[in-house]
């Protein structure tokens, strides 16, 4: 039952996508999920790279295998090799027992290497060898161990510029970048903001005791649309969680939003929109036209 719930949660139909750019991402995920090729996911922080990685896994033939994720930026450099490939007892001072690495744990499934741009050059070479040979050798071991793992990597860094600077190996880049998915920032797809917010509120509200059915007021919707969302979907989720804590009823008003969301919008534009009782689609259109004008097309 848990397996079914997880697969349902990461079904492609649960990725909110009104914008064409996100619909293109979903179609690409659908097409590549059934293959075993390596995938590189790029995009700003908070755009949902892990969500897409999980969608690839749970819509593939490996869905019943493990999904193992690791944030390489969060692991001390001296421990990454042991974390990824494992170690044998006595391999180093604190190795008091054998430990399988994450590649071994992901055997038959998918490993998600988040923040791949943080990996040091010596470890890049070792990772490349694992991807080429499909074998790992734990620290202190005398034999290689065969692994059947699909690799999905992600980064918010520009790996092409890192290639030019010599900070990322070209051969590893092409090994990881067999398929490339670039996630658009939330500010470039305003038509997704309100549907995303409603989806998040429904999800958060269902977990409350007792459950709550929260809605966004028209003024709150206008403010969410006018905000730039530098933290992308993650920031939107944090803002809505704050709103839920402050909201006394079931309707989230503009006053429930944090000051930075209320203040970082064109006051004249928003005031005119409210005064004219613009519909949401009209507001979206006018907002997009103003952004295009400001950015020179």
C-alpha positions in Angstrom: 0.0 0.0 0.0 2.9 2.4 0.8 4.5 1.6 -2.5 1.2 2.5 -4.3 0.8 5.7 -2.3 4.4 6.8 -3.2 3.9 6.0 -6.9 0.6 7.9 -6.9 2.3 10.9 -5.2 5.0 11.1 -7.9 2.7 10.4 -10.8 3.1 12.8 -13.7 -0.5 14.0 -13.3 0.5 15.4 -9.8 3.1 17.8 -11.3 1.2 21.1 -11.6 1.8 22.4 -15.1 -0.4 25.0 -16.8 2.5 26.6 -18.6 3.8 25.2 -21.8 7.4 25.1 -20.5 6.4 22.7 -17.7 4.1 20.7 -19.9 7.2 20.2 -22.1 9.1 19.0 -19.1 6.4 16.5 -18.2 6.3 15.1 -21.7 10.1 14.7 -21.7 9.9 12.9 -18.4 7.2 10.6 -19.7 9.3 9.7 -22.8 12.6 9.1 -21.0 11.2 7.4 -17.9 11.0 4.0 -19.6 14.7 4.1 -20.7 17.8 3.6 -18.5 19.9 6.5 -19.7 21.5 9.0 -17.3 19.7 12.3 -16.8 21.0 15.7 -15.8 18.5 18.1 -14.3 19.4 21.7 -14.1 17.6 24.7 -12.7 17.6 27.3 -10.0 17.4 26.3 -6.4 13.8 25.5 -5.4 12.5 24.6 -8.9 11.7 21.0 -8.0 14.7 19.0 -9.3 14.2 16.2 -6.8 10.5 16.0 -7.6 11.3 15.5 -11.3 14.0 12.9 -10.4 11.5 10.9 -8.3 8.9 11.2 -11.1 11.4 9.7 -13.5 12.0 6.8 -11.1 8.4 6.1 -10.1 7.2 6.2 -13.7 9.9 3.7 -14.9 10.3 0.0 -14.8 12.5 0.5 -11.7 9.6 1.9 -9.7 9.6 -1.1 -7.4 13.4 -0.7 -6.8 14.9 1.8 -4.3 15.2 5.5 -4.9 18.3 6.7 -3.1 19.1 10.4 -2.9 22.2 12.2 -1.7 22.9 15.9 -1.5 26.7 16.0 -2.3 27.0 19.5 -0.9 25.9 18.4 2.5 28.5 15.5 2.8 32.0 16.4 4.0 34.5 15.9 1.2 36.4 13.3 3.2 33.4 11.1 3.6 31.8 11.3 0.1 33.8 8.3 -1.3 32.7 6.1 1.7 29.2 7.4 1.5 28.8 6.6 -2.2 30.9 3.4 -2.6 31.0 2.0 1.0 33.9 0.7 3.0 35.1 -2.4 4.7 35.8 -2.8 8.4 39.2 -1.3 9.2 39.5 0.7 6.0 40.1 3.8 8.1 40.2 4.7 11.8 36.4 4.9 12.4 35.5 2.1 10.1 34.3 -0.3 12.8 32.1 -2.4 10.5 31.4 -3.0 6.8 29.2 -0.3 5.3 27.5 -0.6 1.9 27.6 2.6 -0.1 24.6 4.4 -1.6 25.3 2.9 -5.0 24.9 -0.6 -3.5 21.8 0.5 -1.7 20.3 1.7 -5.0 21.0 -1.5 -6.8 18.0 -2.3 -9.1 16.8 1.3 -8.7 17.8 4.9 -9.1 20.4 7.0 -7.4 19.9 10.8 -7.3 23.1 12.8 -7.1 22.0 16.3 -6.1 24.4 19.3 -6.3 26.7 17.3 -8.6 28.6 20.5 -9.3 30.0 20.4 -5.7 31.9 17.1 -6.3 35.7 17.6 -6.1 37.8 16.6 -9.2 39.4 13.5 -7.7 36.0 12.1 -6.8 34.6 13.0 -10.2 37.2 10.6 -11.7 36.1 7.8 -9.4 32.4 8.5 -10.1 33.2 8.4 -13.9 34.8 5.0 -13.5 31.7 3.6 -11.6 29.4 4.9 -14.4 31.6 3.4 -17.1 32.2 0.0 -15.5 28.9 -0.4 -13.5 31.0 -1.6 -10.6 32.0 -0.1 -7.2 34.9 -1.0 -5.0 34.3 -0.1 -1.3 37.2 1.4 0.5 39.5 -1.3 1.8 37.9 -4.0 -0.5 40.0 -6.2 -2.8 37.2 -6.9 -5.3 34.7 -4.8 -7.3 31.0 -5.1 -6.7 28.6 -5.1 -9.6 25.7 -2.6 -9.4 22.7 -2.0 -11.6 21.8 1.6 -11.0 20.2 4.4 -13.0 21.9 7.8 -12.3 20.0 11.0 -12.2 22.1 14.1 -11.3 21.1 17.7 -10.6 22.7 21.0 -10.2 21.9 24.7 -10.0 25.4 25.6 -11.3 26.4 26.2 -14.9 28.4 23.1 -15.6 29.5 24.4 -19.1 31.3 27.3 -17.4 32.8 24.9 -14.9 34.1 22.8 -17.9 35.8 25.9 -19.3 37.4 26.6 -16.0 38.6 23.1 -15.5 36.4 22.6 -12.4 34.3 19.8 -13.9 35.5 16.9 -16.0 34.3 16.9 -19.6 34.0 13.1 -19.8 31.9 12.9 -16.7 29.7 15.8 -17.9 28.8 13.9 -21.2 28.3 10.6 -19.3 25.8 12.3 -17.0 24.2 14.5 -19.6 22.8 11.9 -21.9 19.4 13.5 -21.4 19.0 17.0 -20.1 16.0 18.5 -18.4 16.2 22.2 -17.6 13.5 23.4 -15.1 12.2 26.9 -15.7 12.1 29.4 -12.7 8.7 30.1 -11.3 8.8 33.8 -12.3 8.9 32.7 -16.0 5.6 30.7 -15.7 3.1 32.9 -13.8 0.2 30.8 -15.0 1.4 28.1 -12.7 1.6 30.2 -9.5 -2.0 30.1 -8.4 -2.7 26.4 -9.4 0.5 25.5 -7.5 -0.6 27.5 -4.5 -4.0 25.9 -4.4 -2.4 22.4 -4.7 0.0 23.1 -1.9 -2.8 24.5 0.3 -5.0 21.4 -0.3 -2.0 19.2 0.6 -1.1 21.1 3.7 -4.7 21.4 4.8 -5.3 17.7 4.5 -2.6 17.1 7.0 -4.0 19.4 9.7 -6.0 18.1 12.6 -8.8 18.6 12.0 -8.3 19.0 8.2 -8.7 22.5 6.8 -9.9 23.7 3.4 -8.1 26.9 2.7 -8.6 29.3 -0.2 -6.8 32.3 -1.5 -8.6 35.6 -1.7 -8.5 37.5 -5.0 -6.1 40.1 -3.5 -3.8 37.4 -2.2 -3.8 35.8 -5.7 -2.9 39.1 -7.3 0.0 39.6 -4.8 1.4 36.0 -5.5 1.3 36.7 -9.2 3.1 40.1 -8.9 5.9 38.7 -6.7 9.2 37.6 -8.4 9.8 34.3 -6.4 13.6 34.2 -6.2 13.3 31.0 -4.2 10.9 29.5 -6.7 8.5 26.7 -5.6 10.2 26.1 -2.3 9.7 29.7 -1.3 6.1 29.6 -2.4 5.6 26.5 -0.2 7.2 28.3 2.8 5.1 31.4 2.3 1.9 29.3 2.2 2.9 27.3 5.3 3.3 30.7 7.1 -0.1 31.8 5.8 -1.8 28.7 7.2 -0.3 29.4 10.6 -1.6 33.0 10.6 -5.0 32.5 8.9 -7.8 32.3 11.4 -10.5 31.2 9.0 -10.5 29.4 5.6 -9.7 32.4 3.4 -6.1 33.6 3.1 -6.1 37.4 2.8 -3.4 39.7 1.6 -2.5 40.6 5.2 -1.6 36.9 5.8 1.2 37.1 3.3 4.7 38.1 4.5 5.8 41.7 4.1 8.3 41.0 1.3 5.5 39.4 -0.9 3.2 42.3 -0.1 5.7 45.0 -0.8 7.7 43.7 -3.8 5.0 44.4 -6.3 4.2 47.4 -8.5 1.8 49.2 -6.3 0.2 51.2 -9.1 -0.3 48.1 -11.2 -1.9 46.1 -8.4 -4.0 49.0 -7.2 -5.4 49.6 -10.6 -6.0 45.9 -11.1 -8.0 45.7 -7.9 -9.9 48.9 -8.6 -10.9 47.6 -12.0 -12.0 44.2 -10.6 -9.8 42.5 -13.2 -10.2 38.8 -13.6 -7.3 36.5 -12.9 -6.6 35.8 -16.6 -6.7 39.5 -17.3 -4.3 40.2 -14.5 -1.9 37.5 -15.7 -2.0 38.9 -19.2 -1.3 42.5 -18.1 1.4 41.4 -15.8 3.2 39.4 -18.5 2.9 42.3 -20.9 4.5 44.6 -18.4 7.3 42.2 -17.7 8.0 41.8 -21.4 8.0 45.6 -21.8 10.4 46.0 -18.9 12.7 43.3 -20.2 12.8 44.6 -23.8 10.8 41.7 -25.1 
